[in-house]
């Protein structure tokens, strides 16, 4: 039965078009009674049979009153989703094996919609459902976490949106296949392996050497625009000049360029090498050092900053 349900679900999802904006209408909302709803219906049948058998006038009144409340509940459950618009924002890249946040914006044109739940339809991603209330004429955001199993470009799993508001007797839901794809970077190697030796210019020392006291060599007075990660806080605290800040010498830093080469990883297998290179890129970025990357068929010139870090990790993620 499980295999049959899986094949039916795959056949159904194959008929859905991928889109990042999903408008809920009568054509894509489905509704069925829950277990509580089936039990409620069974109780109504028993009450009706008892009223007929014993000719209970008040029994008829109560039975049909409860049945009317059930039908109103079904109508309200379906209307909770109808007319709502869902939009998936472009997911940010992240490391394989780590939660990748997905932000979904829910908008309601007029009425407030309560108890709207979002989650993954695929079994490996279950357990991440979230419930929100969407204000009438406004919007709200729901956040899910997608965990990519490995590096590369991933198609996002199918999402389901459901509600059982107001009485829990019926479950209305829709199935949504987002078109956006998520890029997963290689998981950095731990512990961090030593960086490859990088020759310095003649007569110049590496910018990240430390003295025996733990202070950085080659510092200068702080200048407006210097990155906070270049400030040597320990040395600034010891200057005794009324809080004057000192920074690592950027000129000395750029004179030594770190190159992370595919051959320098010295590991067998593609994935272990990519993990080591990713760890080097992250460590160099955290240290504020200029670094370049050489891969088979790809070369990224030395640089630093968030954009350079992302470009390097993206290159590692999509390498064949």
N, C-alpha and C positions, 0 to 999 in steps of 0.2 A: 504493500500500500504506500509505503514511503517513496519507493521508486516511481510509482504511478503518479503520486502528487507532484514529485519533482519534475517529471516529464510534462505534466499539464501546466505547471508554473512556467517552465522554460518556453513552452509553446505560446502561452499567453503573453509573456514578456517580449518574445520575438516580434509580436505584432505591434508593439508600442514604439513610437518614434522618440528619439532622444532630443531633449530640449532642456534648457536651463530656466525657462519660465513656464509654469504649469497652472492653467486656469481650470478650476474645478466647476464642472457643469453636470447636468443630469446624465451626460453620455459617459463620463468617466468616474462616477461615484457609485459604489456598490454597497448594498445593505442587507444584512441577515440578522436573525435573532441570535442572541447570546444564549449560553446555558441557562442563565437566570431568566431570560425571556421565554425559553422553552418550558421551564418549570412554571413560570407565571401562566402560560397558556394552558398547561395541564391542570393547574388549580382552577382556572376558569371553566374548563370542561367539566371537572368534578362538581363545581358549584352549580353549573347549569343543569347537569343530570339530577342533582339532589333537589333543585328547585322544581324541576318537572315532576319528579317522583312524589314529592311531598306537597306539591302545589303551594309553594312559598312565594307569595307576591313580593315580599321584601327581598327574597333571595334573587328573583329576577332583576330587581332594581340594582342590587349591589353587583350582580354579575355583569350586567351591561354597562354599569358605571365604570367598573374596573376595566372592562374591555375598551370602552371609549378612551380611558386614560392611556391604555396601551397604544392605541392607534395614534393619539396625539403625540405620545413619546416617540413613535416611529417617525412621524412627520418632523418633529423638532430635531431628532438625531440627523436626519438627512439634510435638513436646512442648515445645520451647524457648519457643514463643509461647503455647501453650494454657494457659488459666487466668490469664493476666496481665491486669491492669486498667490502663488509661491514662486520665489526667485532665488536661485542659488548663486552666491557670489563666487568669483573665481578663487579656487583654493590656493593657498600659499604652499610653496615647496617645503619639504621636511625630510628628515632622515628615515630610512627604512626601519620598520619595527617600532617606531615611535608614533604616538597619536598625532594625526594631522587634522587640525580643526576645520570644520565646514560650517559656514554661516548661511542660514536659510532665512530669508525675509518673507514673512507672511503678512498680507494686506487684506483688509476687509472693506468692501465698498460702503456698507451702511451700518449693519447691526454688529453688536459684539458677539464673538463666537468663542465659546468656552470649551475647555478640556480637549484641545486639539493636540494629539500626540504624533510625533515623528520618530522614525527609526529605520533601520536597515531591514530589507526583506530577506537578504541572504543570511543563512544560518551562522557562518563564522563571525558576522558582524552584529549579531543580536545582543541584546542587553544594554544598548545605548539609547533607549527611547527617552525622549524628553516631552513634557507636556507644557503648553503655553495657552494663554488667553489672548485673543486678538481683539483689540478695541475697535469699536465701530467707527468707520471713516478714518482709521489709522493703520498702523503697522507695528509689528514686533519681530524680534529675531530669535531664532532657535539655533542652538549650537550642538553639533554632533562631532564625534571623533572617529575618523577613519584611520585604520592602522594598515599601511601598505606592507605586505609580507616581504618584499624585496625591492631593490632599486629599480628605477626605470619609470616609464610613463604608464600610469594606471587609469583604466576606465573606472569611474566611481560606481559602487554597487547600487542596485535598485533600491529606492526608498519607498516606504509606505507611510501614508498619513491616515490617521483614524481618529474616531471619537465615539464615545458611548454616552455622551451627554443627552438627556438629563438624568434618566433613571437606570441606565445600564442594561435595559432590556434588548436593545438593538446595537449592533456595531456597524457603523458606516466607515468605509475606507476607500482609498484610491491608491494606485500604483504608479510610481513616477521614475522614469529613467533619465537622469541628468546627462547632458552632453559634455560637460566640462571633464577634463582629465587632470589628474594630480601627478606631479613629478616627485619621485622619491630619490633622495641622494643615498649614496652608499653609507652604511653605518660605520662611523669612525672606529679605527682599531683602538683597543684598550688593552694594556697600558700603552701610552704613546711611545713609539720607537724613536731612537735618536735621529735628528735631522741629518740628511746627507751633507757631507763636507762641501762648502761653497767657497771658492777662492776669493780673497779680498784683493782690492787694489794694492799695489806695492806700497809698503810702509804704512798701511792703514789697518786698524783693528776692527774686529766685528762689532757692530753697534750694540749687541746685546750682551757683551761681556760684563761681568761684575767684579768688583774688587773684593778683597777678603772681608771688608766690613759690610758687604751686601749692597753697596752703592753702585750706581751705573757710572761707567767711564764716559767722558765726553758729554757734558751737560752745558746748558746755557740758560740765560734768564728767560722767563716765560714771555711769549709774545701773543698778542691777541690773535685768535684764530687757531692756536695750537689745540690739537685734540686732547681730551682729558686723559686718554690712556697713555699719552706721551709725558705727562707730568710725573716727575719722580717725587712722590709724596714723602718718602722717608728722608730724602736729602733736603727737601724743602723745610721739613720740621727741624732739621739740625742747623740750618743756616744762621738762625738768630738775627735775621734782618727784618723783624717785624712782619713775618708771614710772607715774605717774597717767595714766589713760586719759581721753580726751575724745571726745564723740560729736557728730554733727551734730544741730542743734536740731530735734527732731521737731515741735515746735509750728510752727516756721517752715515745715517741709516740708509739713504738711497745709494750710497757709493758701494754698498754690498748688496747684491741682488741674489736672493735665494731662488734656486731653480729646483723644482720637484719634477723629476724625470721618471718615466715609466720603468726604465731599466734600473733606477736606483732603489726601487721598492724591494728588490731581491727576495721575492716570495714566489712560490709556485702557485699557479692558478690566477685567473682574472679577478675574481671577487676579493681574495685577500689583498692583492695589490691595490685595488681601488679603495679598499677600506683604509689601508695605510696612507695612501695619497690624500684621502679625505681628512684623515686625522692631522696630517701635516698642514694642509690648507687651513683648517680651523685653528690650529695652534698658532700659525704665523699671523693669521688675522687677529687673533686675540692679543698677540704681542705687538701689533701695529707695524709689522715688518713687510716690506715690499717683497713679493714673491711671484714667480712665474710657474707655468705648468706645461710640460711636454708630454703628449700622449701620441700613440701611433696615428699619424694623419692630422693631429691637432696640436697647435701651439698657442698658448695664451701669454702675451707679453707681461712682464712683471708689473705689478700694481698693488694697490691696497684699497681698503674700504669695502662697504657692504656690497656694492655692485660687482666689484672684482671677485669677492668671495662667492657670490651667487653664480657668476659666470663660470668659475672654476668648478664648483660643485655640480652645476648643470652639465658641464662637459663630462664629468666622471659618471653622472647618472645615466647618460644616454650612450655611453661607449659600447660598441658591439663586442 
